[in-house]
């Protein structure tokens, strides 16, 4: 292929790849089209890499082949981590991407210096500063989430002043280099300060805010890649970087809103300190608990059930048992829906992904804004390993650290059943008044095995209580009228 034809093929590859990246983001915004979105992104990436490999500038493929092998060896195990470890895995991916951008920027600077046009020098500095701080910041975030580093915020007096001063110095150095690109000795200093800044930026932020920080770092990585696109004159990189930068930023905004936190509060507020606050008197107050058999009887007697999944369902990998429960109840004519909180679990869309994996129909998944109005008419809200996202203190207690965070109004349902292993707090480290309500029954145990026992009761059972319809009003159907449901419910639950 001659040079011009080759160049044309490359540009077509890049154009199609850019279009696929845009479509991928659009499709991934809905669970119904998300799989198509992932495929589009994958094909786009193959085309982008393929187009780059056709470049005439490549004189030797040996190093590229070695890099492909190395990337594959690292990438495959990274892709196989458990779902609950995806946030730290994502942070590591950002770190690698940002390191790559930084190294390309450094190489580019030394290849071009001393004659670097001002615009190129400006975007090159932006690329290296953002890339370097994203690299170390993402490593810190991954370390905190994996609990290799302490999750609590590491703070000291004057920290914000030190951090902002460091960033200011890096920007001043960048500005000087724009005017005097021959001052090569300043370039490593600028990159070094950005590396240190990345560490200092993330260590004062608590583990609780890491997922939001990661999506913000994702945004920085995207912007640095877009800057690299300007330096290398690659429209594909500019488009992909801009998409990454803006989507990461939008995601951070959505997550902070769902947690009722502002960006400044996350970046400078050391939120994770909240985690060490005590769960005052949690042990002292009485709660009502029930067995799987009793829980099954109540569920069988209900007309409407809303399942509220949370982080505990992910930990227990209980989504398939949830599906079995859904099937068993639906067969009995119970209407079952799922309440989705935007930050339930440990990453955006965590619950959607798990429930989709268990093949629960999408139209049964109801977003928080829509399901909240339904709770007062709901017979049973079954909470499966969720805690913070159901805490009514967020609505009622101005002194609560999560006051103002939008929550699922589970406490408004006629009966609440909560599957969890103990009275331990959730992510925010605070007590949940939901557990002490008269209408709440605690179902203590691992989500997967407890659900297994409930399903067993509903589908034959050991005692046959549920199957026989002991709580039924007419002796024919276990599904009963509202008053009978109340009676069935009151027969159950021991105070502990
Ligand atoms: P949560 O408040 O962390 O509570 C999870 C509950 O699951 C715990 O109380 C735990 O109680 C229970 N659990 C753990 N393992 C279990 C098992 N094997 N079986 C049964 N229960 C188990 O979770 P959440 O209600 O989903 O709320 C998410 C929290 O994460 C929020 O505070 C949110 O702000 C935060 N967050 C989320 C994101 C995101 O993107 N999704 C990002 C940043 C922060 P036991 O130990 O007693 O069992």
Boltz pocket constraint, residues with backbone or C-beta under 6 A from the ligand:
constraints:
  - pocket:
      binder: B
      contacts: [[A, 208], [A, 209], [A, 210], [A, 211], [A, 212], [A, 255], [A, 259], [A, 309], [A, 310], [A, 311], [A, 312], [A, 313], [A, 315], [A, 316], [A, 342], [A, 343], [A, 344], [A, 345], [A, 346], [A, 347], [A, 348], [A, 349], [A, 350], [A, 384], [A, 385], [A, 386], [A, 387], [A, 388], [A, 389], [A, 390], [A, 419], [A, 420], [A, 421], [A, 422], [A, 423], [A, 424], [A, 425], [A, 426], [A, 427], [A, 428], [A, 445], [A, 446], [A, 447], [A, 448]]
      max_distance: 6.0
